[in-house]
Amino acid sequence: MKKCLATFLLFQLFGGVSFGLSVKLDSLNALINNNKSGRVSAILDLAYNYVDSTNYYDFICDRLNEVMDSANTHDNDTLKVDACNYLGLADFAAGNYEGATSKFYQALNVLDESPNNKQEAKVCNNLGMIFDELEDYKQALKFYRKSFILDSLSNNERGHIQSYINFAITYQNMEKFDSCRYFNEMAYQLAQKYKDSLSIVNVVNNLGTLEYDLKNYDKSLKYYDQALQIYQKTNDQVGIAYALNNIGLIHLDQKEYPQALKNFKAALKIATDLNLYDFTGDIYSNLTIYYKEVGDYKNAYEYYDKYNVVYDSLVGEKQNKMIRKLETQYQFEKKQREILELKQENKHQRALIIDSKSFQHYLYLVIVLVGVFLAVLFFLLRKEKIMARQLKEKTDELKKLNIAKDRFFSIIAHDLKNPFNALVSYTSLLKADLDSFTKDELNQIITDLSNATEQGFSLLENLLYWTRSQTNQISVFKTFFSLQKVVDNVVSLAGPNLIQKSQSMEVTIEEDLELFADKDMIATVLRNLIFNSIKFSYSDTVIRIEGKRIDKNIQVSVIDQGVGIDAERQHKFFHYEENTSTSGTSGEQGSGLGLVICKEFIEKNEGVIWVESEPGKGATFRFSIPYVEKKDQ
């Protein structure tokens, strides 16, 4: 999970942008009915002011569809583009990127027949905004550049403000911070020139996020405080929520927890009241990190669940593919119009050809054109069919993974329940009648309680490692370290377990052998492998640990004389969706999660891990890490 800052992409209306206000629907209807300029003009004015507010999504869309009906009735292309653009912006504000993309391409279809550079610039800017949200930054920049060029052709310098701001945000997302700063400065200068206060405050907010990414927290806080003051003066509730969230993140990074919580809670209240659904997900993510850092894991898990509910409902692979399909559809419809225009032109040419007795040659030309058209149509239909099949395959794969995940967690829950059952049972007995137990019985109970707590702690520790690995919260920090020392530390920890089962340990490692890897990860792998060997080996046996350099790799082996593993089960050991827990030779319990963690940690260090075994002949677990000379680093 990562911390979530709020930046402002600027979508282009036909006149500007305004954040939604809290107004009753009756009042909005009255505004339309009392407007002297006519109902269509009143609806467009209303859309200008409230299109970004999801509270009025259905109301605004219904009214805009009235405008679209009027535009179609009177064949008014300019009005069609206005309606499509506003409908697209309403869908975008509601998180319906698929619907928004469809509306914007519909506007482009109209503009292809009735060109208008200023209108097309706005639509292209808004399409770029959607691709930025989908993290397709190359496509986003393509549309922003086209919007900028079209505004230049129509001498609309003010339209460049939105382009500069959106360029800056996309480059910041791409971590090209110098370009980001340049375009923010260009936007700020132009906004001051036109006294565009809304654009000024958005640039100030975005500069704050830039300084935050660069870890210049004092500068970042200064920008956010400046933005918050402007938003409060204009009673811009959306802007206030974003600024409070950003200020909270700075306090969180600086470990100023009371101030961080205060700002996050205030931002969450506003976002909830305004139904800013996507943004509440960002705040839930930040609150999860906050409660985790202060050690309040109950609240941390609560907000993490809320974050997942929001995250799972956002744009996914299916919607991304649908947008590509819509783009293909637009290009196809454009080709159809070109072919139709070509046919009409050829109809005129045919009359001339008939006069010159060349009709037969013209007919061949028409056949060729129809063949090309059918070939293009066949290609597009086949491509759509392939995409549908791929989507089904991905869906089936996700279903299988979900079933495997549920099965894995049921195993974890069962294995975690066992040590807690022992703890509850024994503590209840001790509480009820402590004096009735003999000293030997108490020693046995204490031993069982110790084993249960160690088992539970080991499982929770492995579960924590695995969870952090799955959420990319573990970073690899490679250093040179002595393999012998790490092995000795793990062996010393295993001493009590070896004594309990009357086992011994032999360590054979090449002298001065050093690994270049993450020391903590390798120690975790060795600890899991060695304790597994103790668990599955019989009493009075020897466990061997070997370490040596083989060509360009260092190979480490843990060899036991235990129960062994059949070939069918070996391939399942390192995959959580197939692995199962197994009891040791003395009834020790485990979850099977340790080997899953071993595989992930070894692969993070560019290595491989495998097992060699036969039933009844023990098992050998080996892993190999690339050898690196110190002089190479």
C-alpha positions as CSV (number, residue, x, y, z in Angstrom):
1,M,0.0,0.0,0.0
2,K,1.3,3.4,-0.9
3,K,0.5,6.9,0.4
4,C,-1.9,8.8,-1.8
5,L,-1.5,12.5,-2.7
6,A,-4.1,14.6,-4.5
7,T,-3.2,16.4,-7.7
8,F,-5.5,18.4,-10.0
9,L,-5.9,17.3,-13.6
10,L,-7.8,20.1,-15.3
11,F,-10.6,19.0,-17.7
12,Q,-11.8,21.5,-20.2
13,L,-15.4,22.7,-20.2
14,F,-16.6,25.0,-22.9
15,G,-15.8,28.1,-20.8
16,G,-14.0,26.9,-17.7
17,V,-14.4,24.6,-14.6
18,S,-16.3,24.9,-11.4
19,F,-16.5,22.5,-8.4
20,G,-19.9,21.2,-7.4
21,L,-21.9,23.0,-4.7
22,S,-24.5,21.6,-2.4
23,V,-27.8,22.7,-3.9
24,K,-31.2,21.0,-3.9
25,L,-32.6,19.6,-7.1
26,D,-35.7,21.8,-6.9
27,S,-33.4,24.9,-6.9
28,L,-31.6,23.5,-10.0
29,N,-34.9,22.9,-11.8
30,A,-35.9,26.5,-10.9
31,L,-32.7,27.8,-12.4
32,I,-33.5,26.1,-15.7
33,N,-37.2,27.1,-15.8
34,N,-36.5,30.8,-15.0
35,N,-33.6,31.3,-17.4
36,K,-34.7,33.9,-20.0
37,S,-32.1,32.6,-22.6
38,G,-34.0,29.4,-23.1
39,R,-34.0,25.9,-21.7
40,V,-31.0,24.5,-23.7
41,S,-28.8,27.5,-22.7
42,A,-29.9,27.1,-19.1
43,I,-29.0,23.4,-19.0
44,L,-25.5,24.1,-20.5
45,D,-25.0,26.8,-17.9
46,L,-26.0,24.3,-15.2
47,A,-23.7,21.6,-16.6
48,Y,-20.8,24.2,-16.6
49,N,-21.2,24.6,-12.8
50,Y,-22.2,21.2,-11.6
51,V,-20.9,18.6,-14.1
52,D,-18.1,17.5,-11.7
53,S,-20.4,16.9,-8.7
54,T,-21.4,13.2,-8.5
55,N,-24.3,14.2,-6.2
56,Y,-26.2,15.5,-9.3
57,Y,-24.9,12.9,-11.8
58,D,-28.3,11.5,-12.8
59,F,-30.0,15.0,-12.9
60,I,-27.3,16.5,-15.0
61,C,-27.1,13.6,-17.4
62,D,-30.9,13.6,-17.9
63,R,-30.9,17.3,-18.7
64,L,-27.9,16.9,-21.1
65,N,-29.7,14.2,-23.0
66,E,-32.5,16.7,-23.6
67,V,-29.9,19.0,-25.2
68,M,-28.6,16.1,-27.3
69,D,-32.2,15.4,-28.5
70,S,-32.6,19.1,-29.4
71,A,-29.2,19.1,-31.3
72,N,-30.2,16.0,-33.3
73,T,-33.6,17.5,-34.1
74,H,-32.1,20.7,-35.4
75,D,-28.9,19.1,-36.8
76,N,-26.8,21.4,-34.7
77,D,-23.3,19.9,-34.7
78,T,-21.8,22.6,-32.3
79,L,-24.5,21.7,-29.8
80,K,-23.9,18.0,-30.2
81,V,-20.2,18.4,-29.4
82,D,-21.1,20.5,-26.3
83,A,-23.5,17.9,-25.0
84,C,-21.1,15.0,-25.7
85,N,-18.3,16.8,-23.9
86,Y,-20.4,17.6,-20.8
87,L,-21.8,14.0,-20.7
88,G,-18.2,12.7,-20.9
89,L,-17.1,14.9,-18.1
90,A,-20.0,13.8,-15.9
91,D,-19.0,10.2,-16.5
92,F,-15.4,11.0,-15.7
93,A,-16.3,12.7,-12.4
94,A,-18.3,9.5,-11.5
95,G,-15.4,7.3,-12.3
96,N,-17.0,5.8,-15.4
97,Y,-14.0,6.2,-17.7
98,E,-15.5,3.8,-20.2
99,G,-18.6,5.9,-20.7
100,A,-16.6,9.1,-20.7
101,T,-14.3,7.8,-23.5
102,S,-17.3,6.8,-25.6
103,K,-18.8,10.3,-25.3
104,F,-15.5,12.1,-26.2
105,Y,-15.0,9.9,-29.3
106,Q,-18.6,10.6,-30.3
107,A,-17.7,14.3,-30.1
108,L,-14.7,13.7,-32.3
109,N,-16.9,11.9,-34.9
110,V,-19.0,15.0,-35.1
111,L,-16.0,17.3,-35.3
112,D,-14.6,15.2,-38.2
113,E,-17.6,16.3,-40.3
114,S,-17.8,19.9,-38.8
115,P,-14.3,20.9,-37.8
116,N,-13.9,23.4,-34.9
117,N,-10.3,23.7,-33.6
118,K,-11.3,25.2,-30.2
119,Q,-13.9,22.5,-29.5
120,E,-11.6,19.7,-30.6
121,A,-8.8,21.0,-28.4
122,K,-11.0,20.7,-25.3
123,V,-12.2,17.2,-26.2
124,C,-8.5,16.1,-26.8
125,N,-7.5,17.5,-23.5
126,N,-10.2,15.6,-21.7
127,L,-9.3,12.3,-23.5
128,G,-5.7,12.9,-22.4
129,M,-6.9,13.2,-18.9
130,I,-8.6,9.7,-19.0
131,F,-5.4,8.1,-20.3
132,D,-3.4,9.8,-17.5
133,E,-5.8,8.2,-15.0
134,L,-5.3,4.8,-16.6
135,E,-1.4,5.4,-16.4
136,D,-1.1,5.2,-20.2
137,Y,1.1,8.4,-20.1
138,K,2.3,8.1,-23.7
139,Q,-1.2,8.3,-25.0
140,A,-2.1,11.0,-22.5
141,L,0.8,13.2,-23.7
142,K,-0.3,12.6,-27.3
143,F,-3.7,14.0,-26.7
144,Y,-2.4,16.9,-24.6
145,R,0.0,17.9,-27.4
146,K,-2.8,17.8,-30.0
147,S,-5.0,20.0,-27.7
148,F,-2.1,22.5,-27.4
149,I,-1.6,22.7,-31.2
150,L,-5.3,23.1,-31.8
151,D,-5.5,25.9,-29.2
152,S,-2.5,27.6,-30.9
153,L,-4.2,27.4,-34.3
154,S,-7.4,29.0,-32.9
155,N,-5.3,31.7,-31.0
156,N,-6.7,30.4,-27.7
157,E,-3.8,31.2,-25.4
158,R,-5.9,30.7,-22.3
159,G,-6.5,27.1,-23.3
160,H,-2.8,26.5,-22.9
161,I,-3.2,26.9,-19.1
162,Q,-5.0,23.5,-18.9
163,S,-2.5,21.9,-21.2
164,Y,0.4,23.1,-19.2
165,I,-1.1,21.9,-15.9
166,N,-1.9,18.5,-17.3
167,F,1.5,18.2,-19.0
168,A,3.1,18.9,-15.5
169,I,1.0,16.2,-13.8
170,T,1.7,13.5,-16.4
171,Y,5.5,14.2,-16.3
172,Q,5.3,14.1,-12.5
173,N,3.6,10.7,-12.7
174,M,6.5,9.6,-15.0
175,E,9.0,11.0,-12.4
176,K,10.3,13.5,-14.9
177,F,10.5,16.2,-12.3
178,D,12.3,18.9,-14.2
179,S,9.7,18.8,-17.0
180,C,7.0,18.9,-14.3
181,R,8.4,22.0,-12.7
182,Y,8.8,23.8,-16.1
183,F,5.2,23.2,-17.1
184,N,3.9,24.2,-13.7
185,E,5.8,27.5,-13.9
186,M,4.5,28.1,-17.4
187,A,0.9,27.5,-16.2
188,Y,1.3,29.8,-13.2
189,Q,2.6,32.7,-15.4
190,L,-0.2,32.3,-17.9
191,A,-2.8,32.0,-15.1
192,Q,-1.6,35.2,-13.5
193,K,-1.7,36.9,-16.8
194,Y,-5.4,36.1,-17.2
195,K,-6.1,36.4,-13.4
196,D,-7.4,32.8,-13.4
197,S,-7.6,32.2,-9.7
198,L,-8.8,28.6,-10.0
199,S,-5.9,27.6,-12.1
200,I,-3.5,29.5,-9.8
201,V,-4.6,27.5,-6.8
202,N,-4.5,24.2,-8.7
203,V,-0.9,24.9,-9.7
204,V,0.0,25.8,-6.1
205,N,-1.4,22.5,-5.0
206,N,0.4,20.6,-7.7
207,L,3.7,22.3,-6.8
208,G,3.2,21.0,-3.3
209,T,2.9,17.4,-4.6
210,L,6.1,17.9,-6.7
211,E,8.1,19.1,-3.6
212,Y,6.6,16.2,-1.7
213,D,7.8,13.7,-4.3
214,L,11.3,15.3,-4.0
215,K,11.0,15.0,-0.2
216,N,11.2,18.8,0.3
217,Y,8.6,18.6,3.0
218,D,8.9,22.2,4.3
219,K,8.4,23.6,0.8
220,S,5.6,21.2,0.2
221,L,3.8,22.2,3.4
222,K,4.1,25.8,2.5
223,Y,2.4,25.3,-0.9
224,Y,-0.4,23.2,0.6
225,D,-1.1,25.7,3.4
226,Q,-1.3,28.4,0.7
227,A,-3.7,26.3,-1.4
228,L,-5.8,25.6,1.7
229,Q,-6.2,29.3,2.5
230,I,-7.4,30.0,-1.1
231,Y,-9.8,27.1,-1.1
232,Q,-11.2,28.2,2.2
233,K,-11.7,31.8,1.0
234,T,-13.7,30.5,-2.0
235,N,-15.5,27.8,0.0
236,D,-14.2,25.2,-2.4
237,Q,-15.0,22.0,-0.4
238,V,-13.3,19.6,-2.9
239,G,-10.1,21.7,-2.9
240,I,-10.2,21.9,0.9
241,A,-10.5,18.1,1.2
242,Y,-7.5,17.6,-1.2
243,A,-5.3,20.1,0.7
244,L,-6.1,18.6,4.1
245,N,-5.2,15.1,2.8
246,N,-1.9,16.4,1.4
247,I,-1.1,18.3,4.6
248,G,-1.9,15.1,6.6
249,L,0.6,13.1,4.6
250,I,3.4,15.6,5.3
251,H,2.7,15.4,9.0
252,L,2.7,11.6,8.7
253,D,6.1,11.5,7.0
254,Q,7.5,13.7,9.8
255,K,6.0,11.5,12.5
256,E,3.7,14.3,13.7
257,Y,0.8,11.8,14.2
258,P,-1.8,14.0,16.0
259,Q,-1.7,16.6,13.2
260,A,-1.7,13.9,10.5
261,L,-4.8,12.2,12.0
262,K,-6.7,15.5,12.4
263,N,-6.2,16.4,8.7
264,F,-7.0,12.9,7.4
265,K,-10.3,12.8,9.4
266,A,-11.3,16.3,8.2
267,A,-10.5,15.4,4.6
268,L,-12.5,12.1,4.9
269,K,-15.6,13.8,6.3
270,I,-15.7,16.3,3.4
271,A,-15.0,13.6,0.8
272,T,-17.8,11.4,2.2
273,D,-20.3,14.3,2.4
274,L,-19.5,15.1,-1.3
275,N,-19.5,11.5,-2.4
276,L,-16.0,11.7,-3.7
277,Y,-15.8,7.9,-3.9
278,D,-12.3,7.5,-5.5
279,F,-10.8,10.1,-3.2
280,T,-12.2,8.3,-0.1
281,G,-10.1,5.3,-1.2
282,D,-7.0,7.4,-1.2
283,I,-7.7,8.7,2.3
284,Y,-8.5,5.1,3.5
285,S,-5.1,4.1,2.2
286,N,-3.4,6.9,4.1
287,L,-5.3,6.2,7.4
288,T,-4.2,2.5,7.0
289,I,-0.6,3.5,7.0
290,Y,-1.1,6.0,9.8
291,Y,-2.7,3.4,12.2
292,K,0.0,0.9,11.2
293,E,2.7,3.3,12.1
294,V,1.2,4.1,15.5
295,G,0.6,0.4,16.3
296,D,-3.2,0.5,16.1
297,Y,-3.5,-2.6,14.0
298,K,-7.3,-3.0,14.6
299,N,-8.0,0.3,12.9
300,A,-5.3,-0.3,10.3
301,Y,-7.1,-3.5,9.2
302,E,-10.5,-1.8,9.3
303,Y,-9.4,1.0,6.9
304,Y,-7.4,-1.4,4.8
305,D,-10.7,-3.4,4.2
306,K,-12.4,-0.1,3.3
307,Y,-9.6,0.8,0.9
308,N,-9.9,-2.6,-0.8
309,V,-13.7,-2.1,-1.3
310,V,-13.0,1.1,-3.2
311,Y,-9.9,-0.2,-5.0
312,D,-11.7,-3.3,-6.3
313,S,-14.5,-1.2,-7.8
314,L,-12.2,1.1,-9.8
315,V,-11.0,0.9,-13.4
316,G,-9.5,-2.5,-14.2
317,E,-8.3,-4.5,-17.2
318,K,-11.7,-5.0,-18.7
319,Q,-12.5,-1.3,-18.9
320,N,-9.0,-0.6,-20.2
321,K,-9.6,-3.0,-23.1
322,M,-13.0,-1.6,-23.8
323,I,-11.5,1.9,-24.2
324,R,-9.1,0.4,-26.8
325,K,-12.0,-1.1,-28.5
326,L,-13.8,2.2,-28.7
327,E,-10.8,3.8,-30.1
328,T,-10.6,1.1,-32.8
329,Q,-14.3,1.6,-33.4
330,Y,-13.7,5.4,-34.0
331,Q,-11.0,4.7,-36.5
332,F,-13.2,2.1,-38.2
333,E,-16.2,4.6,-38.5
334,K,-13.8,7.2,-39.8
335,K,-12.6,4.8,-42.5
336,Q,-16.3,4.0,-43.4
337,R,-17.0,7.7,-44.0
338,E,-13.9,8.0,-46.2
339,I,-15.0,4.9,-48.2
340,L,-18.6,6.4,-48.5
341,E,-17.2,9.7,-49.7
342,L,-15.0,7.8,-52.2
343,K,-18.1,5.9,-53.4
344,Q,-20.0,9.2,-54.0
345,E,-17.1,10.7,-55.8
346,N,-16.8,7.5,-57.9
347,K,-20.5,7.7,-58.8
348,H,-19.8,11.0,-60.5
349,Q,-16.8,9.6,-62.2
350,R,-18.8,6.6,-63.4
351,A,-21.0,8.9,-65.5
352,L,-17.9,10.3,-67.2
353,I,-16.5,6.7,-67.7
354,I,-19.8,5.6,-69.3
355,D,-19.6,8.5,-71.7
356,S,-16.1,7.4,-72.6
357,K,-17.2,3.8,-72.9
358,S,-15.0,2.8,-69.9
359,F,-17.6,1.5,-67.5
360,Q,-16.1,-1.9,-67.3
361,H,-12.8,-0.5,-65.8
362,Y,-14.7,1.5,-63.2
363,L,-16.7,-1.6,-62.2
364,Y,-13.4,-3.4,-61.5
365,L,-12.4,-0.5,-59.3
366,V,-15.6,-0.7,-57.3
367,I,-15.1,-4.4,-56.8
368,V,-11.6,-3.8,-55.4
369,L,-12.9,-1.1,-53.1
370,V,-15.6,-3.4,-51.8
371,G,-13.1,-6.2,-51.3
372,V,-10.8,-3.9,-49.3
373,F,-13.8,-2.8,-47.2
374,L,-14.8,-6.4,-46.5
375,A,-11.3,-7.3,-45.6
376,V,-11.1,-4.5,-43.2
377,L,-14.4,-5.4,-41.7
378,F,-13.4,-9.1,-41.4
379,F,-10.1,-8.1,-39.7
380,L,-11.9,-5.9,-37.1
381,L,-14.5,-8.6,-36.3
382,R,-11.8,-11.2,-35.9
383,K,-9.8,-8.9,-33.7
384,E,-12.9,-8.3,-31.5
385,K,-13.5,-12.0,-31.3
386,I,-9.8,-12.6,-30.2
387,M,-10.2,-9.9,-27.5
388,A,-13.4,-11.5,-26.2
389,R,-11.6,-14.9,-25.9
390,Q,-8.6,-13.3,-24.1
391,L,-11.0,-11.6,-21.7
392,K,-12.7,-14.9,-20.9
393,E,-9.3,-16.6,-20.4
394,K,-8.3,-13.8,-18.0
395,T,-11.6,-14.1,-16.1
396,D,-11.2,-17.9,-15.8
397,E,-7.7,-17.4,-14.5
398,L,-8.8,-14.9,-11.9
399,K,-11.5,-17.2,-10.7
400,K,-9.0,-20.0,-10.2
401,L,-6.6,-17.7,-8.3
402,N,-9.5,-16.6,-6.1
403,I,-10.4,-20.2,-5.3
404,A,-6.7,-20.9,-4.5
405,K,-6.5,-17.8,-2.3
406,D,-9.6,-18.8,-0.3
407,R,-8.2,-22.3,0.2
408,F,-4.8,-20.9,1.3
409,F,-6.4,-18.6,3.9
410,S,-8.6,-21.5,5.2
411,I,-5.4,-23.4,5.8
412,I,-3.8,-20.5,7.6
413,A,-6.9,-20.0,9.7
414,H,-6.9,-23.7,10.7
415,D,-3.2,-23.8,11.6
416,L,-3.4,-20.5,13.5
417,K,-6.3,-21.9,15.5
418,N,-4.4,-24.9,16.9
419,P,-1.8,-23.0,19.1
420,F,-4.6,-20.7,20.3
421,N,-6.7,-23.8,21.3
422,A,-3.8,-25.1,23.3
423,L,-3.3,-21.7,25.0
424,V,-7.0,-21.3,25.8
425,S,-7.4,-24.9,27.1
426,Y,-4.3,-24.8,29.4
427,T,-4.9,-21.4,30.7
428,S,-8.5,-22.3,31.6
429,L,-7.3,-25.4,33.4
430,L,-4.7,-23.4,35.4
431,K,-7.1,-20.7,36.2
432,A,-9.7,-23.2,37.5
433,D,-7.6,-25.5,39.6
434,L,-3.9,-24.5,39.7
435,D,-3.1,-26.3,43.0
436,S,-4.3,-29.7,41.8
437,F,-1.3,-30.1,39.4
438,T,2.0,-31.7,40.3
439,K,5.3,-30.0,39.5
440,D,5.9,-32.4,36.6
441,E,2.4,-31.7,35.2
442,L,3.0,-28.0,35.4
443,N,6.4,-28.4,33.7
444,Q,4.7,-30.3,30.9
445,I,1.9,-27.7,30.6
446,I,4.5,-24.9,30.5
447,T,6.4,-26.8,27.8
448,D,3.3,-27.3,25.7
449,L,2.3,-23.6,26.1
450,S,5.8,-22.6,25.0
451,N,5.6,-24.8,21.9
452,A,2.2,-23.4,21.1
453,T,3.3,-19.8,21.4
454,E,6.4,-20.4,19.4
455,Q,4.3,-22.1,16.7
456,G,1.8,-19.3,16.6
457,F,4.6,-16.6,16.6
458,S,6.4,-18.4,13.8
459,L,3.2,-18.6,11.7
460,L,2.4,-14.9,12.3
461,E,5.9,-13.9,11.5
462,N,5.9,-15.8,8.2
463,L,2.4,-14.5,7.4
464,L,3.6,-10.9,8.0
465,Y,6.7,-11.5,5.7
466,W,4.4,-13.0,3.0
467,T,1.8,-10.2,3.2
468,R,4.5,-7.5,3.0
469,S,6.1,-9.2,0.0
470,Q,2.7,-9.5,-1.8
471,T,2.0,-5.7,-1.2
472,N,5.6,-4.7,-2.4
473,Q,6.4,-3.3,1.1
474,I,9.7,-5.2,1.3
475,S,12.7,-3.7,-0.4
476,V,15.9,-5.6,-1.3
477,F,19.0,-4.1,0.3
478,K,22.0,-6.0,-1.0
479,T,25.4,-6.0,0.9
480,F,28.4,-8.2,1.2
481,F,28.2,-10.5,4.3
482,S,29.8,-13.7,5.6
483,L,27.6,-16.8,5.0
484,Q,29.3,-18.6,7.9
485,K,28.3,-16.0,10.4
486,V,24.6,-15.9,9.3
487,V,24.5,-19.8,9.4
488,D,26.1,-19.8,12.9
489,N,23.4,-17.3,14.2
490,V,20.6,-19.5,12.8
491,V,22.1,-22.7,14.2
492,S,22.4,-21.1,17.7
493,L,18.7,-20.2,17.6
494,A,17.9,-23.8,16.7
495,G,19.9,-25.2,19.6
496,P,17.0,-25.9,21.9
497,N,15.1,-27.7,19.1
498,L,18.1,-29.9,18.3
499,I,18.5,-30.8,22.0
500,Q,14.8,-31.6,22.3
501,K,15.0,-34.1,19.4
502,S,18.5,-35.4,20.2
503,Q,19.7,-34.2,16.8
504,S,23.1,-32.7,15.7
505,M,24.1,-30.2,13.1
506,E,27.2,-30.3,10.8
507,V,28.2,-27.1,9.0
508,T,30.6,-27.2,6.0
509,I,31.1,-23.8,4.4
510,E,34.1,-22.7,2.2
511,E,36.4,-20.4,4.1
512,D,35.8,-16.6,3.7
513,L,32.7,-17.3,1.5
514,E,30.7,-14.0,1.1
515,L,27.3,-13.4,-0.5
516,F,26.1,-10.2,-2.1
517,A,22.4,-10.2,-1.3
518,D,19.9,-9.0,1.3
519,K,21.2,-10.3,4.5
520,D,17.9,-10.3,6.4
521,M,16.1,-12.2,3.6
522,I,18.9,-14.9,3.4
523,A,18.7,-15.3,7.2
524,T,14.9,-15.8,7.0
525,V,15.4,-18.4,4.2
526,L,18.0,-20.3,6.2
527,R,15.9,-20.1,9.4
528,N,12.9,-21.6,7.6
529,L,14.9,-24.4,5.9
530,I,16.9,-25.4,9.0
531,F,13.9,-25.5,11.3
532,N,11.9,-27.4,8.7
533,S,14.8,-30.0,8.6
534,I,14.6,-30.3,12.4
535,K,10.9,-30.7,12.2
536,F,10.8,-33.5,9.6
537,S,13.9,-35.4,10.7
538,Y,13.9,-38.3,13.2
539,S,15.5,-38.2,16.6
540,D,19.3,-39.0,16.8
541,T,20.0,-37.9,13.2
542,V,22.4,-35.4,11.7
543,I,21.4,-32.3,9.7
544,R,24.1,-31.0,7.4
545,I,24.5,-27.4,6.0
546,E,26.9,-26.9,3.1
547,G,27.9,-23.7,1.3
548,K,30.3,-23.5,-1.7
549,R,31.0,-21.6,-4.9
550,I,30.0,-23.3,-8.1
551,D,31.2,-21.4,-11.3
552,K,29.3,-18.0,-11.2
553,N,27.0,-18.9,-8.3
554,I,27.1,-19.7,-4.6
555,Q,25.1,-22.8,-3.6
556,V,23.8,-23.4,-0.1
557,S,22.3,-26.8,0.9
558,V,20.4,-28.0,3.9
559,I,20.4,-31.8,4.0
560,D,18.4,-33.9,6.5
561,Q,17.7,-37.6,7.2
562,G,14.0,-37.3,7.6
563,V,10.8,-38.7,6.1
564,G,11.5,-37.5,2.6
565,I,9.1,-36.1,0.0
566,D,7.4,-37.9,-3.0
567,A,7.8,-36.4,-6.5
568,E,4.1,-35.4,-6.7
569,R,4.3,-33.1,-3.6
570,Q,7.7,-31.6,-4.4
571,H,6.4,-29.2,-7.1
572,K,3.7,-27.9,-4.8
573,F,6.0,-26.8,-1.9
574,F,6.8,-23.3,-3.2
575,H,3.3,-22.2,-4.3
576,Y,0.8,-21.0,-1.8
577,E,-2.2,-22.0,-4.0
578,E,-1.1,-25.7,-3.9
579,N,0.8,-26.0,-0.7
580,T,-0.6,-27.7,2.4
581,S,0.5,-28.0,6.0
582,T,2.1,-31.2,7.3
583,S,3.0,-32.4,10.8
584,G,6.6,-33.1,11.8
585,T,8.1,-36.4,13.1
586,S,7.2,-35.4,16.7
587,G,3.7,-33.9,15.8
588,E,5.0,-30.4,15.2
589,Q,2.5,-28.2,13.3
590,G,3.2,-25.7,10.5
591,S,1.4,-23.8,7.7
592,G,3.6,-24.5,4.7
593,L,4.0,-20.7,4.3
594,G,7.7,-20.7,5.1
595,L,8.7,-22.4,1.8
596,V,6.6,-19.9,-0.1
597,I,8.4,-17.1,1.5
598,C,11.8,-18.8,0.8
599,K,11.0,-18.9,-2.9
600,E,9.9,-15.2,-3.1
601,F,13.0,-14.0,-1.1
602,I,15.4,-16.0,-3.2
603,E,13.9,-14.8,-6.4
604,K,14.0,-11.2,-5.1
605,N,17.8,-11.8,-4.8
606,E,18.0,-13.1,-8.4
607,G,18.4,-16.7,-7.3
608,V,16.7,-20.1,-7.6
609,I,15.6,-22.6,-5.0
610,W,14.7,-26.3,-5.4
611,V,14.3,-29.6,-3.5
612,E,15.8,-33.1,-4.1
613,S,14.2,-36.0,-2.2
614,E,12.7,-39.5,-2.2
615,P,10.3,-40.9,0.4
616,G,12.1,-42.4,3.4
617,K,15.6,-41.0,2.2
618,G,15.5,-37.5,3.6
619,A,15.4,-34.3,1.7
620,T,18.0,-31.8,0.4
621,F,16.8,-28.1,-0.1
622,R,19.2,-26.0,-2.1
623,F,19.3,-22.4,-3.3
624,S,21.7,-20.6,-5.5
625,I,22.7,-16.9,-5.5
626,P,24.8,-15.2,-8.2
627,Y,28.4,-14.7,-7.1
628,V,29.7,-11.2,-7.1
629,E,33.3,-10.0,-6.6
630,K,33.7,-7.1,-4.2
631,K,35.8,-5.2,-6.8
632,D,32.7,-5.3,-9.1
633,Q,30.7,-3.1,-6.7
